[in-house]
Amino acid sequence: MYLPAYSPDLNPIEKAWSILKRKVRHIVSQQQKTILEALDIGFNQM
């Protein structure tokens, strides 16, 4: 099976970071929280 040099679909941590970034963006835009507070909430929701 040929694998490209970079394949985020085959790297589970890439999916986790994507989910976390999406949650943080949503939290910051909706609640005007600081980035650190949003990261803490995002990690807790995962």
mmJSON file of the N, C-alpha and C atoms, coordinates in Angstrom:
{"data_MODEL":{"atom_site":{
"group_PDB":["ATOM","ATOM","ATOM","ATOM","ATOM","ATOM","ATOM","ATOM","ATOM","ATOM","ATOM","ATOM","ATOM","ATOM","ATOM","ATOM","ATOM","ATOM","ATOM","ATOM","ATOM","ATOM","ATOM","ATOM","ATOM","ATOM","ATOM","ATOM","ATOM","ATOM","ATOM","ATOM","ATOM","ATOM","ATOM","ATOM","ATOM","ATOM","ATOM","ATOM","ATOM","ATOM","ATOM","ATOM","ATOM","ATOM","ATOM","ATOM","ATOM","ATOM","ATOM","ATOM","ATOM","ATOM","ATOM","ATOM","ATOM","ATOM","ATOM","ATOM","ATOM","ATOM","ATOM","ATOM","ATOM","ATOM","ATOM","ATOM","ATOM","ATOM","ATOM","ATOM","ATOM","ATOM","ATOM","ATOM","ATOM","ATOM","ATOM","ATOM","ATOM","ATOM","ATOM","ATOM","ATOM","ATOM","ATOM","ATOM","ATOM","ATOM","ATOM","ATOM","ATOM","ATOM","ATOM","ATOM","ATOM","ATOM","ATOM","ATOM","ATOM","ATOM","ATOM","ATOM","ATOM","ATOM","ATOM","ATOM","ATOM","ATOM","ATOM","ATOM","ATOM","ATOM","ATOM","ATOM","ATOM","ATOM","ATOM","ATOM","ATOM","ATOM","ATOM","ATOM","ATOM","ATOM","ATOM","ATOM","ATOM","ATOM","ATOM","ATOM","ATOM","ATOM","ATOM","ATOM","ATOM","ATOM"],
"id":[1,2,3,4,5,6,7,8,9,10,11,12,13,14,15,16,17,18,19,20,21,22,23,24,25,26,27,28,29,30,31,32,33,34,35,36,37,38,39,40,41,42,43,44,45,46,47,48,49,50,51,52,53,54,55,56,57,58,59,60,61,62,63,64,65,66,67,68,69,70,71,72,73,74,75,76,77,78,79,80,81,82,83,84,85,86,87,88,89,90,91,92,93,94,95,96,97,98,99,100,101,102,103,104,105,106,107,108,109,110,111,112,113,114,115,116,117,118,119,120,121,122,123,124,125,126,127,128,129,130,131,132,133,134,135,136,137,138],
"type_symbol":["N","C","C","N","C","C","N","C","C","N","C","C","N","C","C","N","C","C","N","C","C","N","C","C","N","C","C","N","C","C","N","C","C","N","C","C","N","C","C","N","C","C","N","C","C","N","C","C","N","C","C","N","C","C","N","C","C","N","C","C","N","C","C","N","C","C","N","C","C","N","C","C","N","C","C","N","C","C","N","C","C","N","C","C","N","C","C","N","C","C","N","C","C","N","C","C","N","C","C","N","C","C","N","C","C","N","C","C","N","C","C","N","C","C","N","C","C","N","C","C","N","C","C","N","C","C","N","C","C","N","C","C","N","C","C","N","C","C"],
"label_atom_id":["N","CA","C","N","CA","C","N","CA","C","N","CA","C","N","CA","C","N","CA","C","N","CA","C","N","CA","C","N","CA","C","N","CA","C","N","CA","C","N","CA","C","N","CA","C","N","CA","C","N","CA","C","N","CA","C","N","CA","C","N","CA","C","N","CA","C","N","CA","C","N","CA","C","N","CA","C","N","CA","C","N","CA","C","N","CA","C","N","CA","C","N","CA","C","N","CA","C","N","CA","C","N","CA","C","N","CA","C","N","CA","C","N","CA","C","N","CA","C","N","CA","C","N","CA","C","N","CA","C","N","CA","C","N","CA","C","N","CA","C","N","CA","C","N","CA","C","N","CA","C","N","CA","C","N","CA","C","N","CA","C"],
"label_alt_id":[null,null,null,null,null,null,null,null,null,null,null,null,null,null,null,null,null,null,null,null,null,null,null,null,null,null,null,null,null,null,null,null,null,null,null,null,null,null,null,null,null,null,null,null,null,null,null,null,null,null,null,null,null,null,null,null,null,null,null,null,null,null,null,null,null,null,null,null,null,null,null,null,null,null,null,null,null,null,null,null,null,null,null,null,null,null,null,null,null,null,null,null,null,null,null,null,null,null,null,null,null,null,null,null,null,null,null,null,null,null,null,null,null,null,null,null,null,null,null,null,null,null,null,null,null,null,null,null,null,null,null,null,null,null,null,null,null,null],
"label_comp_id":["MET","MET","MET","TYR","TYR","TYR","LEU","LEU","LEU","PRO","PRO","PRO","ALA","ALA","ALA","TYR","TYR","TYR","SER","SER","SER","PRO","PRO","PRO","ASP","ASP","ASP","LEU","LEU","LEU","ASN","ASN","ASN","PRO","PRO","PRO","ILE","ILE","ILE","GLU","GLU","GLU","LYS","LYS","LYS","ALA","ALA","ALA","TRP","TRP","TRP","SER","SER","SER","ILE","ILE","ILE","LEU","LEU","LEU","LYS","LYS","LYS","ARG","ARG","ARG","LYS","LYS","LYS","VAL","VAL","VAL","ARG","ARG","ARG","HIS","HIS","HIS","ILE","ILE","ILE","VAL","VAL","VAL","SER","SER","SER","GLN","GLN","GLN","GLN","GLN","GLN","GLN","GLN","GLN","LYS","LYS","LYS","THR","THR","THR","ILE","ILE","ILE","LEU","LEU","LEU","GLU","GLU","GLU","ALA","ALA","ALA","LEU","LEU","LEU","ASP","ASP","ASP","ILE","ILE","ILE","GLY","GLY","GLY","PHE","PHE","PHE","ASN","ASN","ASN","GLN","GLN","GLN","MET","MET","MET"],
"label_asym_id":["A","A","A","A","A","A","A","A","A","A","A","A","A","A","A","A","A","A","A","A","A","A","A","A","A","A","A","A","A","A","A","A","A","A","A","A","A","A","A","A","A","A","A","A","A","A","A","A","A","A","A","A","A","A","A","A","A","A","A","A","A","A","A","A","A","A","A","A","A","A","A","A","A","A","A","A","A","A","A","A","A","A","A","A","A","A","A","A","A","A","A","A","A","A","A","A","A","A","A","A","A","A","A","A","A","A","A","A","A","A","A","A","A","A","A","A","A","A","A","A","A","A","A","A","A","A","A","A","A","A","A","A","A","A","A","A","A","A"],
"label_entity_id":["1","1","1","1","1","1","1","1","1","1","1","1","1","1","1","1","1","1","1","1","1","1","1","1","1","1","1","1","1","1","1","1","1","1","1","1","1","1","1","1","1","1","1","1","1","1","1","1","1","1","1","1","1","1","1","1","1","1","1","1","1","1","1","1","1","1","1","1","1","1","1","1","1","1","1","1","1","1","1","1","1","1","1","1","1","1","1","1","1","1","1","1","1","1","1","1","1","1","1","1","1","1","1","1","1","1","1","1","1","1","1","1","1","1","1","1","1","1","1","1","1","1","1","1","1","1","1","1","1","1","1","1","1","1","1","1","1","1"],
"label_seq_id":[1,1,1,2,2,2,3,3,3,4,4,4,5,5,5,6,6,6,7,7,7,8,8,8,9,9,9,10,10,10,11,11,11,12,12,12,13,13,13,14,14,14,15,15,15,16,16,16,17,17,17,18,18,18,19,19,19,20,20,20,21,21,21,22,22,22,23,23,23,24,24,24,25,25,25,26,26,26,27,27,27,28,28,28,29,29,29,30,30,30,31,31,31,32,32,32,33,33,33,34,34,34,35,35,35,36,36,36,37,37,37,38,38,38,39,39,39,40,40,40,41,41,41,42,42,42,43,43,43,44,44,44,45,45,45,46,46,46],
"pdbx_PDB_ins_code":[null,null,null,null,null,null,null,null,null,null,null,null,null,null,null,null,null,null,null,null,null,null,null,null,null,null,null,null,null,null,null,null,null,null,null,null,null,null,null,null,null,null,null,null,null,null,null,null,null,null,null,null,null,null,null,null,null,null,null,null,null,null,null,null,null,null,null,null,null,null,null,null,null,null,null,null,null,null,null,null,null,null,null,null,null,null,null,null,null,null,null,null,null,null,null,null,null,null,null,null,null,null,null,null,null,null,null,null,null,null,null,null,null,null,null,null,null,null,null,null,null,null,null,null,null,null,null,null,null,null,null,null,null,null,null,null,null,null],
"Cartn_x":[0.837,0.0,0.891,0.658,1.421,0.868,1.757,1.368,2.069,1.335,1.978,2.883,3.724,4.665,3.949,2.798,2.033,0.58,0.06,-1.313,-2.062,-2.715,-3.413,-4.545,-5.09,-6.171,-5.684,-4.392,-3.857,-3.171,-3.231,-2.593,-3.677,-4.03,-5.147,-4.981,-3.752,-3.568,-3.982,-3.855,-4.28,-5.779,-6.534,-7.985,-8.313,-7.587,-7.817,-7.524,-6.407,-6.082,-7.125,-7.619,-8.642,-9.911,-10.314,-11.507,-11.288,-10.122,-9.829,-9.827,-9.194,-9.158,-10.56,-11.41,-12.786,-13.537,-13.376,-14.043,-13.548,-12.24,-11.673,-12.183,-12.202,-12.712,-14.154,-14.96,-16.373,-16.52,-15.78,-15.875,-15.445,-14.329,-13.816,-14.79,-15.347,-16.25,-17.583,-18.06,-19.359,-19.301,-18.24,-18.22,-17.167,-16.396,-15.358,-14.414,-14.055,-13.108,-11.684,-10.744,-9.349,-8.995,-7.919,-7.482,-7.199,-6.556,-6.245,-7.51,-8.497,-9.76,-10.45,-10.422,-11.055,-10.349,-9.012,-8.274,-8.644,-8.747,-9.114,-10.503,-11.456,-12.81,-12.793,-12.06,-11.983,-11.403,-10.317,-9.72,-10.694,-11.417,-12.372,-13.544,-13.888,-15.004,-14.605,-13.314,-12.866,-13.003],
"Cartn_y":[-1.167,0.0,1.242,2.135,3.373,4.386,5.0,6.048,7.338,8.414,9.689,10.127,11.09,11.559,12.059,12.662,13.169,12.78,11.998,11.532,11.729,12.88,13.128,12.146,11.534,10.564,9.313,9.006,7.811,8.106,9.338,9.73,10.19,9.366,9.686,10.991,11.385,12.616,13.831,13.754,14.862,15.093,14.011,14.123,14.739,14.334,14.882,16.381,16.807,18.232,19.011,18.433,19.094,19.325,18.304,18.42,19.495,19.472,20.446,21.869,22.083,23.419,23.922,23.032,23.415,23.818,23.041,23.348,24.678,24.905,26.143,27.344,27.255,28.366,28.689,27.66,27.851,28.496,27.998,28.522,29.985,30.306,31.672,32.617,32.213,33.098,33.266,32.246,32.311,32.954,32.72,33.129,34.182,34.618,35.622,35.237,33.966,33.491,33.666,33.574,33.616,32.288,32.272,31.063,29.942,30.24,29.192,28.591,29.422,28.902,28.034,28.476,27.721,26.387,26.367,25.107,24.144,24.657,23.821,23.215,24.023,23.523,22.507,22.813,21.905,20.555,20.544,19.278,18.488,19.168,18.482,17.894,18.473,17.97,16.802,16.567,15.482,14.134],
"Cartn_z":[0.0,0.0,0.0,-0.924,-1.022,-0.023,0.738,1.67,1.278,1.17,0.86,2.016,1.757,2.776,4.027,3.863,5.002,4.802,5.698,5.566,6.885,7.073,8.336,8.599,7.552,7.738,8.462,8.356,8.984,10.319,10.76,12.009,12.986,13.977,14.87,15.653,15.979,16.744,15.928,14.597,13.742,13.876,13.962,14.132,15.495,16.533,17.872,17.904,17.293,17.267,16.477,15.399,14.596,15.41,16.155,17.001,18.063,18.708,19.756,19.199,18.04,17.453,17.134,16.618,16.3,17.573,18.651,19.917,20.491,20.442,20.979,20.194,18.866,18.056,18.425,18.583,18.915,20.297,21.262,22.631,22.675,22.04,22.073,21.378,20.253,19.528,20.249,20.927,21.581,22.965,23.703,25.106,25.433,24.46,24.678,25.819,25.879,26.893,26.373,27.296,26.881,26.214,25.483,24.793,25.791,26.904,27.883,28.483,28.779,29.305,28.259,27.0,25.925,25.717,25.795,25.664,26.784,27.994,29.133,28.926,28.504,28.251,27.113,26.044,24.901,25.273,26.041,26.476,27.335,28.202,29.069,28.292,27.143,26.342,25.449,25.288,24.403,25.05],
"occupancy":[1.0,1.0,1.0,1.0,1.0,1.0,1.0,1.0,1.0,1.0,1.0,1.0,1.0,1.0,1.0,1.0,1.0,1.0,1.0,1.0,1.0,1.0,1.0,1.0,1.0,1.0,1.0,1.0,1.0,1.0,1.0,1.0,1.0,1.0,1.0,1.0,1.0,1.0,1.0,1.0,1.0,1.0,1.0,1.0,1.0,1.0,1.0,1.0,1.0,1.0,1.0,1.0,1.0,1.0,1.0,1.0,1.0,1.0,1.0,1.0,1.0,1.0,1.0,1.0,1.0,1.0,1.0,1.0,1.0,1.0,1.0,1.0,1.0,1.0,1.0,1.0,1.0,1.0,1.0,1.0,1.0,1.0,1.0,1.0,1.0,1.0,1.0,1.0,1.0,1.0,1.0,1.0,1.0,1.0,1.0,1.0,1.0,1.0,1.0,1.0,1.0,1.0,1.0,1.0,1.0,1.0,1.0,1.0,1.0,1.0,1.0,1.0,1.0,1.0,1.0,1.0,1.0,1.0,1.0,1.0,1.0,1.0,1.0,1.0,1.0,1.0,1.0,1.0,1.0,1.0,1.0,1.0,1.0,1.0,1.0,1.0,1.0,1.0],
"B_iso_or_equiv":[0.0,0.0,0.0,0.0,0.0,0.0,0.0,0.0,0.0,0.0,0.0,0.0,0.0,0.0,0.0,0.0,0.0,0.0,0.0,0.0,0.0,0.0,0.0,0.0,0.0,0.0,0.0,0.0,0.0,0.0,0.0,0.0,0.0,0.0,0.0,0.0,0.0,0.0,0.0,0.0,0.0,0.0,0.0,0.0,0.0,0.0,0.0,0.0,0.0,0.0,0.0,0.0,0.0,0.0,0.0,0.0,0.0,0.0,0.0,0.0,0.0,0.0,0.0,0.0,0.0,0.0,0.0,0.0,0.0,0.0,0.0,0.0,0.0,0.0,0.0,0.0,0.0,0.0,0.0,0.0,0.0,0.0,0.0,0.0,0.0,0.0,0.0,0.0,0.0,0.0,0.0,0.0,0.0,0.0,0.0,0.0,0.0,0.0,0.0,0.0,0.0,0.0,0.0,0.0,0.0,0.0,0.0,0.0,0.0,0.0,0.0,0.0,0.0,0.0,0.0,0.0,0.0,0.0,0.0,0.0,0.0,0.0,0.0,0.0,0.0,0.0,0.0,0.0,0.0,0.0,0.0,0.0,0.0,0.0,0.0,0.0,0.0,0.0],
"pdbx_formal_charge":[null,null,null,null,null,null,null,null,null,null,null,null,null,null,null,null,null,null,null,null,null,null,null,null,null,null,null,null,null,null,null,null,null,null,null,null,null,null,null,null,null,null,null,null,null,null,null,null,null,null,null,null,null,null,null,null,null,null,null,null,null,null,null,null,null,null,null,null,null,null,null,null,null,null,null,null,null,null,null,null,null,null,null,null,null,null,null,null,null,null,null,null,null,null,null,null,null,null,null,null,null,null,null,null,null,null,null,null,null,null,null,null,null,null,null,null,null,null,null,null,null,null,null,null,null,null,null,null,null,null,null,null,null,null,null,null,null,null],
"auth_seq_id":[1,1,1,2,2,2,3,3,3,4,4,4,5,5,5,6,6,6,7,7,7,8,8,8,9,9,9,10,10,10,11,11,11,12,12,12,13,13,13,14,14,14,15,15,15,16,16,16,17,17,17,18,18,18,19,19,19,20,20,20,21,21,21,22,22,22,23,23,23,24,24,24,25,25,25,26,26,26,27,27,27,28,28,28,29,29,29,30,30,30,31,31,31,32,32,32,33,33,33,34,34,34,35,35,35,36,36,36,37,37,37,38,38,38,39,39,39,40,40,40,41,41,41,42,42,42,43,43,43,44,44,44,45,45,45,46,46,46],
"auth_comp_id":["MET","MET","MET","TYR","TYR","TYR","LEU","LEU","LEU","PRO","PRO","PRO","ALA","ALA","ALA","TYR","TYR","TYR","SER","SER","SER","PRO","PRO","PRO","ASP","ASP","ASP","LEU","LEU","LEU","ASN","ASN","ASN","PRO","PRO","PRO","ILE","ILE","ILE","GLU","GLU","GLU","LYS","LYS","LYS","ALA","ALA","ALA","TRP","TRP","TRP","SER","SER","SER","ILE","ILE","ILE","LEU","LEU","LEU","LYS","LYS","LYS","ARG","ARG","ARG","LYS","LYS","LYS","VAL","VAL","VAL","ARG","ARG","ARG","HIS","HIS","HIS","ILE","ILE","ILE","VAL","VAL","VAL","SER","SER","SER","GLN","GLN","GLN","GLN","GLN","GLN","GLN","GLN","GLN","LYS","LYS","LYS","THR","THR","THR","ILE","ILE","ILE","LEU","LEU","LEU","GLU","GLU","GLU","ALA","ALA","ALA","LEU","LEU","LEU","ASP","ASP","ASP","ILE","ILE","ILE","GLY","GLY","GLY","PHE","PHE","PHE","ASN","ASN","ASN","GLN","GLN","GLN","MET","MET","MET"],
"auth_asym_id":["A","A","A","A","A","A","A","A","A","A","A","A","A","A","A","A","A","A","A","A","A","A","A","A","A","A","A","A","A","A","A","A","A","A","A","A","A","A","A","A","A","A","A","A","A","A","A","A","A","A","A","A","A","A","A","A","A","A","A","A","A","A","A","A","A","A","A","A","A","A","A","A","A","A","A","A","A","A","A","A","A","A","A","A","A","A","A","A","A","A","A","A","A","A","A","A","A","A","A","A","A","A","A","A","A","A","A","A","A","A","A","A","A","A","A","A","A","A","A","A","A","A","A","A","A","A","A","A","A","A","A","A","A","A","A","A","A","A"],
"auth_atom_id":["N","CA","C","N","CA","C","N","CA","C","N","CA","C","N","CA","C","N","CA","C","N","CA","C","N","CA","C","N","CA","C","N","CA","C","N","CA","C","N","CA","C","N","CA","C","N","CA","C","N","CA","C","N","CA","C","N","CA","C","N","CA","C","N","CA","C","N","CA","C","N","CA","C","N","CA","C","N","CA","C","N","CA","C","N","CA","C","N","CA","C","N","CA","C","N","CA","C","N","CA","C","N","CA","C","N","CA","C","N","CA","C","N","CA","C","N","CA","C","N","CA","C","N","CA","C","N","CA","C","N","CA","C","N","CA","C","N","CA","C","N","CA","C","N","CA","C","N","CA","C","N","CA","C","N","CA","C","N","CA","C"],
"pdbx_PDB_model_num":[1,1,1,1,1,1,1,1,1,1,1,1,1,1,1,1,1,1,1,1,1,1,1,1,1,1,1,1,1,1,1,1,1,1,1,1,1,1,1,1,1,1,1,1,1,1,1,1,1,1,1,1,1,1,1,1,1,1,1,1,1,1,1,1,1,1,1,1,1,1,1,1,1,1,1,1,1,1,1,1,1,1,1,1,1,1,1,1,1,1,1,1,1,1,1,1,1,1,1,1,1,1,1,1,1,1,1,1,1,1,1,1,1,1,1,1,1,1,1,1,1,1,1,1,1,1,1,1,1,1,1,1,1,1,1,1,1,1]
}}}
